[in-house]
Structure formats: C-alpha cells, structure tokens
Amino acid sequence: MRRRSSDGAGGGERWPLSAVLLFVAFVTCFVVYTGMSLVHRQSSRSIYSSSLIDPVVGSGAGGEDAEEARGECCRGVENRELWGSSVKWGIDFKFNTSRECCKACKAMCHAGDGPCLCDSWVFCGDKDKCKEKFGQCWLKKQEDPMFPDLAESGEKVPWTSGVIFGKGEGIIGIETEIGTIRVKLFPECAPHSMVYIAEVLKSRHCVGCHFYRAEPRGLSWDESGDPIPNAGLGPPYGLIQGTLAAEGIAFRELPAEACPALRRGSVAWIGAGPEFFISLANHGEWRRSFAVFGSVLSDDLPIAERIARLPAKPDAWNDVPVRVLEAPLKFKVKRSPLKAAAGGGGLS
C-alpha cells in the first residue's frame, strides 16, 4: 500500500498500521546494521595496520588505576607458584589481596640500593582452593629473578606469583646492526610479558624479530619528547615498530596488562602482541591505550632515534599515513649483563 502524505500537523489522513510497522522495522534494522558495522570495522583492524593513534578519552581514574597510570604497578600471574628462599613466611603473614602482598615485597626492594632483599612473592587468594592457606603471602628471594624457580602452574594451582627487579636487574638488549637498545622490563606492570620474553631469552634466538616501521618526531615533539604547542600530534608519530614473534616459539595472545602513561622510551605492545613499538615522544594523547612492558635506558635512546631516520617509504594503514622501512631491520634479544646495565644510564 502506498504511503499517503500528510496534509499538515494535526490534520489529514493517518498512516495504515501495516505501514507504521514496516517503517519501525526499517529504522530498527538500520540502527542494528550501523552498530554491527562499526563493531566489525573495529574488530577487523589488523595488528599490522594499527594506526597507533586511537586515544582513550575520559577523565582520570583514581585508586589502583591512578597508580598504574603512573607506573606504580603490582601485578602477578595467576595459577602460578614460585619456589625460592623465603624471607617472610606466609603462615603468619597474610593479606586480603595479591596487590598488598606485592607491595610488601616492593617495600623490601629499593631501586637505589642494588639487588632487592625480596624479589618475588606468592599469594594464595582463592578461598575454595586455598582453604586454610587463604591470604598467605610468601616473600622470597630468587637466585636469578629473570628466570625464577617455578614450582608449578596450571588451572589447579591456587597461587598468584610475581617478580620484582632491583637496580641493574631485568634488563634485556635488542641487538641490531645499528646498535643495541637496552630495555628495563616492568614485571610488576606486565608479568605475562616477562614470562614470554624469558622464553625468548632461553631460546637464544629471535628469528623473525624485526623492525618494519620507523617514524621520527618530526615537528610535533621537541628533543625531550614533549609536544610542541600548536604543532599537531603527527604524522609522523615518533616511534619505531616491530614484531617479537620468534620462529619456533609459540606465542599466545597476552592477557590484559597495565597501561602506564606512554613516555619517551616506553616499550609497549600493540593489542595483545607480538607487535610492539618504542615511543620516541610523550604520547599523552594515547591515554592508557597500550600495555607498557619496559622502558629504554636513556643512554640508548639515540640508537632508537637513528633507526627512526633510516630510509623509509610512505604508506597508509587504515587511511593513516605511516613510514615503512625500505629494508626491515632484524634484531636479536639477549640478556644485558648486570654490570654493564647498572652503569649504563638510567631509565628514560
């Protein structure tokens, strides 16, 4: 039936009921289709084509979120129990949360005083599985915190464990033909990331690891990485991007980890990895968008800057201008000697 036009407000003939229902159905289908299309476009975005410019807009968070935004994290890996020499017995040392247990360990580890008195912690937080052990917090000391002594792991394990690095500990080197970029890992913010990187270190190779995107700061940020007023925020975006997917090492998408503010030198995953980037600028506009698992030592930032200036060709990912290296830059991941790391510059 043809829809009739109205003769004006409050007058004329009314629409037939069937026409009204058809119109409502059409509007409903249009709204659903539009919503699903937006979700599909967002979820189908490739990791390789991530633009790295999607800011999380919102007001600042408080409490634990605010602490993590400042990099004051205290996270562990669930269903994982670590051995090690006990410096505090959990039988009479209990807390309500794993975060409190972690903080107790961190209180015994001061960055300026060398190795930590406590560098690992184990907390039992599942009431049903832990029973009388619920709340126990064991503070421990590892022979090597980079490769902590694992007792057991799996869904049946009720314990949550974490590691803390002292000064000169937890530093890896990303070795390229341009130079080695040393990175201080953040196991308190990204404990799952540290477990994966430890597997890469044990394999003694990183075949397939390479940088493929390189963008200097351009005219948007100064040498300290701070935004230049009224200069825009790229492109270029001041970063080098690559992959830590090593051949022969199974990579499983990493669980959500902490997202401290991105500063010059921050090393962060794109999505759930293994794609990552090193930021060469202070990207406050990317508020809590990426999981930061480490930071480049300040002395080595010039090497990252040199990589950002390597010959590259323009491209567009999701309509975002990017610079792709003409020749991918391969790298290896190795542990940095403690002596060299301790005397080689602070965190950026």
N, C-alpha and C positions, 0 to 999 in steps of 0.2 A: 504494500500500500504506500502511495506517495505521501511524504510529509507535507502538511499544509503550512503555509506561512501565517504568522500571527498578524492580526490587524492592529496590534498595539498593546501597551501594558494594560492588563485588566480586561481586555476585550477580545473578541474573535473566537474562533473555534479551538478547542483543546486537541492535543495530540492523542491518537489512539493509544491504548495501553500497550499494545504489541510494539509500537514504535518507540515508546518510552523505554521499555525493557531492552530493546535492541540497542538503543543509544547508551544506556547504562553499561550493558555488556561490552560495547565497543570501548568505552572510556576505561573500564576495568582492565581489559586486555592490553590496552595501550600502556597503562601505568605499569603493569606487571612486566611487559616486554621491555620497557625502558629500564626498569630496575635490574632485570636479569642481564640486560646487555651491558650495563655499567659494571656489574659484578664480574661478568665473563671477561670483559676487556681488562679489568684489573688483575684477575687471577691468571690470565693467559700471558701476562707480561713476562718475557724471557729474562732469566737472570743475566744472560749475556747482554741484553739490550736495556738493562736497568739504567734509567737516566740519572739516578742518584740526586734528584732534585725535588723529591716529594716530601715536603716538610710536614711534620705532625703539628698542627696548630692547636693551641689550647693553653690554658692557664697553668702555672707552675703547680706541681704536686707537693704534698707535704709528707712528713714522716719518712718511711723507708724509701719511697720513690725519690724524695728530695735528696736523700743521702746517696742513692745510686746515681742520680744525675750529676753529683759532684765527684763520682768515682769512689765513694766510700761504701764499697760493696761487701757483702758477707754471704756468699752463696756456696753451696756444695752440690755433690752428685748423690741423688737418692739411690737406694738399693745398692750401696757400695760400702764395704768395710775395709779400713786400712789397718795394718799392723803398725809396729813401731814402738820404740821405747816410751813408756808412759811417764809423763812429767806431772800429770794430775789424774788421779784415779777417778773414774766416773761413778763408782759405787756410792760415794758420798759427795759427789759434785754434780748437781742436777740443774736443768733449766727447762723452761716450757717450750722453747723454740730452738731450732738449729742456728738461727742467726745469733742468739745470745751465746751459744756455745762457741761459735766462730769468733765473736768479739772477745771472748775470754782468752782465746788463743792469740788474737792480734794484739791484745794488751801486753803480751809477753814477747812481742816482736816489734822492735823499734828500728825504722829504716836506717837511722844514722849510727846504730850500734853494732853493725855487722850481722852475722847469722842470727836467726831467731832462736830463742830458748824453746819456743813452741812453734813448729812449722806445719802441723797437721792436727785435725780434730775429727772426732767421730761421735755422732749424736744418735740416740735411739728415740724416734718421735712417733712411732706407730703404736698406739696403746694396745691394740689387739695382738700384734705380733711381739711387741717388746715385753708385755706383761710387767713383771717386777723391775725390769730394766728401763722402763719408760722414763725418759727425761735424763738418763745418764749421759754425761758429757766427758769424754776421754780426750785429754790433751796429750799430744805425742810429739816425738822428735824422730825424724827420718834420717837415715844415712845419706840419702840423696832425695831431696824434695821434688826434683824434676821427675824422678821415677819412684814414687812412693811404693812402699811394700804393700801389695794388695792381698788381703786375706780372702775375700770372696765378693762376688757381685751377682746380681740377678733379682728377679721379682720377689723371691722368698726372703731376701736379706732385708731386715728392718732398719738398718743403719743408713745414715747420711754422712758422707765424709767430705772434707775439704782440705786444701793445701794453701799455705801462705809462704811467700818468698821474702827473704830478707834482702839486705843490700848486696848487690853483686850476684844474686841468685835469680834463676828463672829467665835467663837471657839467651835468646837464640840469634843466629846470624843468617840473614838472607843474602847468600853469596851470588853476585852477578859479575859479569866481566867489567862492569863499571866500578864496582867496589862492593863491600859488604855493609849491609844495613842491619845494625843490631837492634833488636826489639825486646823490651822488657814485657814479659807476659803478665796478665792480670787474672790469676786463678780465682781470686775472690769474686770477680765480676763475671768471668766466663770459664767456669770449671769444666764444662763439657768440651770446650775448645781446647783446653790444656791437655785433656785426655787424648784427643785426636792428634794434636801436634806432637805429643810424646810418642805416639805410634809412628809418625813420620820420622822423628829423630831415630827411633830404634831401627827403622828400615835402612838407614844410612844412604838413602837416595831420595830424590824428589823428581823422578822422570815425569814429565808432563807439566811441571810447575813453570809458569812463565808470566811475565807482564805483557799485556797487549794494548792497554790504553794509557796515554800519558798526556797530561794537561798542566801547563804551568799556571801560576796565579793570575797572569795577565794584568789587567789594570783594575781588577776588583779588590785585591787584597795587598797590603804592604808586606815588607820583608818579614815582619813579625807574625804575619798571618791574619792581622786584623782587617776587617772590611774598611775600604776607603769610602768616606762619606759621598753619597750621591753617585757612586760609580757602578751600581748594579751588583748582581751576585753571579756573574758569569753569563754565558760561556766566555773563556774556558773556566773550569771549576776547581783548579788547583788540586790535582790528585794523580796518583798512578794506580792502576787497577790491574789485577791479575787473578790467577787461579792457584789454589793449593791442593788441587786434585792430583795426587801422585798415583801413577800407574801401579797396579798390584796391591794397593791399599784400599780396602772397602770404605767408602765414605757414606755415612748415613746422615740425613739432614739433622742438623744440630737443634736441640730444644731451645726455646726462647731463653736468652740470657740478658744480662743487664745492658742498658744503653746509656752510658755516661755521655756528657756533652762532648761533641766532636771538636777536638783541638788540633792545632798544627802538630803533626806527628802521630795522631791517633791511627791505630790499625784496626779495621772493622770488617765484619762480614757483610756481604750483600745478601739479604734474605737469610736463609739457613745455611749459606755456604755451598760449595767451597770457594766461590768467587769472593774476593776481598779487595780492599783498597787502603792505601796510605794517604791520609789527608795532609795537604800542604798548606792548609788555611784553617782558620777558626770558623767552622760552619755552624753558627748558632741557629741559622735558618732551618737546619735539618734536625730539629729538636727531637732527641730520643728516637730516631728512626733506624739506627743501626747498632748492632751489638759490638761493642768495643772489646777486643781481647788482648790489646797490648799497646805500647807506645814506643816510638823510635827514640833511641838515645840522641840527645841534642847534637852531639858531635857528628852524627851520621846523617843528619837531615840534608846537608849539601849533596850527598850522593843521590838521595831521592830527588832532589831538585834537578840534578844533571839528567837523570832518567826522564824526568818530565819534559826536558828540552830536546830529547832525541828526535830524529826525523820521523814525522807522522803525517798521515793524510786525513783530510776531513771526512767525516761520515755523519749519518743521522740515525739515532736509535729512538724509535717512537717519536719522531719529529724533533728530537733534541740533538743539537749539534755536538759532536764529540771529536776527539783526535785519536786515531788508532795508529799504533806504531807500524811503520813500514815493515819492520822485521821484529817479531816477538822476541822479547828478552828473557832467555831462560835463566833460572836460578836454582840453587840448592839451599836446603835448610839444614843448618848444623848448629850444634850447641856452641855457644860462645864461652871460652874459658873464663872462669870466675875472676882470675887475677886481672886479665885484660879488661873485662867488662867493668870491674869495680873501679878501675882507674880511668875509664874511657868516657867521661861525660855523664851528665845527669839526664833525667827524662825531659822530653820537650814539653 
